[in-house]
């Protein structure tokens, strides 16, 4: 009984956590090599409806159309690069999940490292400022006492250190 329940739970978990590929059986090409290329290309292309999913994972009608278009271009003899270029010319670079490295995308590629570097510099400057302020407070506290105040402080400290004066 417990074994059957455990097996059912494992099977349900495996089914629910499996990647949901939206490629319909009628879309699959007969040639396994072309189908593998189509799947690889589909994984690199963004669904214009879902925007954070590849067309390989999306159930949207536009994603299905793009998957069919990719397969048609591959059957027509286009290379992977030609298929990508065709889709970029038609839909813009937004169709790529990973944008190309070019002059017009330089800001996009540089933003992460620049932000990380700026954050590290800000942390270093804040730590230096904090340590400088701490040392200035420590030296300024005793430097501003007059001779009379220093004698009074010394007497209070000695009085505190005498046993029985609590």
C-alpha positions as CSV (number, residue, x, y, z in Angstrom):
1,X,0.0,0.0,0.0
2,X,2.7,2.5,1.1
3,X,4.9,1.3,-1.8
4,X,2.1,2.0,-4.3
5,X,1.4,5.5,-2.9
6,X,5.2,6.3,-2.9
7,X,5.5,5.1,-6.5
8,X,2.5,7.2,-7.5
9,X,3.9,10.3,-5.8
10,X,7.3,9.9,-7.5
11,X,5.6,9.4,-10.9
12,X,3.4,12.5,-10.4
13,X,6.5,14.5,-9.3
14,X,8.4,13.4,-12.3
15,X,5.6,14.3,-14.7
16,X,5.0,17.7,-13.1
17,X,8.7,18.7,-13.0
18,X,9.5,17.6,-16.6
19,X,10.1,20.4,-19.0
20,X,7.0,21.4,-20.9
21,X,7.9,21.3,-24.5
22,X,5.2,22.7,-26.7
23,X,6.3,21.2,-30.0
24,X,3.3,19.3,-31.4
25,X,3.8,16.0,-33.1
26,X,2.7,17.3,-36.5
27,X,5.5,19.9,-36.3
28,X,8.3,17.4,-35.9
29,X,10.4,16.9,-39.0
30,X,11.1,13.4,-40.4
31,X,14.8,14.0,-40.6
32,X,16.3,13.6,-37.1
33,X,19.3,15.9,-37.9
34,X,17.0,18.7,-39.2
35,X,14.7,18.2,-36.2
36,X,17.7,18.5,-33.8
37,X,18.8,21.7,-35.5
38,X,15.2,23.1,-35.4
39,X,15.0,22.3,-31.6
40,X,18.4,24.0,-31.0
41,X,17.3,27.1,-32.9
42,X,13.9,27.1,-31.2
43,X,15.6,27.2,-27.8
44,X,17.5,30.4,-28.8
45,X,14.4,32.3,-30.0
46,X,12.1,34.3,-27.8
47,X,8.3,33.9,-27.8
48,X,7.1,37.4,-28.7
49,X,3.9,36.7,-26.6
50,X,5.5,35.1,-23.5
51,X,8.7,37.1,-23.7
52,X,10.7,35.1,-21.2
53,X,10.1,31.7,-22.8
54,X,11.7,30.2,-25.9
55,X,9.4,29.3,-28.8
56,X,10.3,25.7,-28.0
57,X,8.6,26.0,-24.6
58,X,5.7,28.2,-25.5
59,X,2.1,27.2,-26.3
60,X,1.3,30.6,-27.9
61,X,0.0,30.5,-31.5
62,X,2.8,32.9,-32.6
63,X,5.4,30.6,-31.1
64,X,3.9,27.7,-33.1
65,X,4.1,29.8,-36.2
66,X,7.7,30.6,-35.6
67,X,8.5,27.0,-34.9
68,X,6.9,26.1,-38.2
69,X,8.8,28.9,-40.0
70,X,12.1,27.7,-38.6
71,X,11.4,24.2,-39.8
72,X,10.3,25.4,-43.2
73,X,13.6,27.5,-43.6
74,X,15.7,24.5,-42.6
75,X,13.9,22.2,-45.0
76,X,14.5,24.8,-47.7
77,X,18.2,24.5,-47.1
78,X,19.0,27.5,-45.0
79,X,21.9,27.3,-42.5
80,X,21.3,28.0,-38.8
81,X,22.8,31.5,-39.2
82,X,20.5,32.3,-42.2
83,X,17.4,31.2,-40.2
84,X,18.4,33.5,-37.3
85,X,19.2,36.4,-39.6
86,X,15.9,36.0,-41.4
87,X,14.0,36.0,-38.1
88,X,16.0,39.0,-36.8
89,X,15.3,40.9,-40.0
90,X,11.6,40.2,-39.7
91,X,11.1,40.6,-35.9
92,X,14.2,42.5,-34.7
93,X,16.8,41.5,-32.2
94,X,14.2,41.1,-29.5
95,X,13.4,37.7,-30.9
96,X,16.8,36.4,-29.7
97,X,16.9,35.2,-26.1
98,X,20.6,36.0,-26.0
99,X,21.3,39.2,-27.9
100,X,24.3,39.4,-30.2
101,X,27.4,41.2,-29.1
102,X,27.6,44.3,-31.3
103,X,28.1,48.1,-31.0
104,X,24.4,48.8,-30.6
105,X,24.1,46.2,-27.7
106,X,27.3,47.2,-26.0
107,X,25.5,49.1,-23.2
108,X,23.4,46.0,-22.6
109,X,26.4,43.7,-22.3
110,X,28.5,46.2,-20.3
111,X,25.8,47.2,-17.8
112,X,26.2,44.2,-15.5
113,X,30.0,44.4,-15.1
114,X,29.9,48.2,-14.7
115,X,27.2,48.0,-12.0
116,X,29.2,45.3,-10.2
117,X,32.4,47.4,-10.3
118,X,30.6,50.5,-9.2
119,X,29.1,48.6,-6.3
120,X,32.5,47.3,-5.2
121,X,34.0,50.8,-5.4
122,X,31.1,52.2,-3.3
123,X,31.6,49.5,-0.7
124,X,35.4,50.1,-0.5
125,X,34.9,53.9,-0.2
126,X,32.2,53.5,2.5
127,X,34.5,51.2,4.5
128,X,37.4,53.6,4.2
129,X,35.2,56.6,5.2
130,X,33.8,54.6,8.2
131,X,37.3,53.6,9.4
132,X,38.6,57.2,9.0
133,X,35.6,58.6,11.0
134,X,36.1,56.1,13.7
135,X,39.8,56.9,14.2
136,X,39.1,60.7,14.2
137,X,36.4,60.2,16.9
138,X,38.8,58.2,19.0
139,X,41.6,60.8,18.8
140,X,39.3,63.8,19.0
141,X,37.6,62.6,22.2
142,X,40.8,62.9,24.4
143,X,42.4,65.8,22.6
144,X,39.7,68.3,23.5
145,X,40.0,67.9,27.3
146,X,41.5,70.7,29.3
147,X,44.1,70.0,32.0
148,X,41.5,70.3,34.7
149,X,39.1,67.9,32.9
150,X,41.9,65.4,32.4
151,X,42.8,65.5,36.1
152,X,39.1,65.0,37.1
153,X,38.8,62.1,34.6
154,X,42.0,60.5,36.0
155,X,40.6,60.9,39.6
156,X,37.3,59.3,38.6
157,X,39.0,56.4,36.9
158,X,41.3,55.8,39.9
159,X,38.3,56.0,42.3
160,X,36.5,53.4,40.1
161,X,39.4,51.0,40.3
162,X,39.7,51.1,44.1
163,X,38.3,47.9,45.6
164,X,35.2,48.4,47.7
165,X,34.0,51.5,45.7
166,X,31.1,50.1,43.7
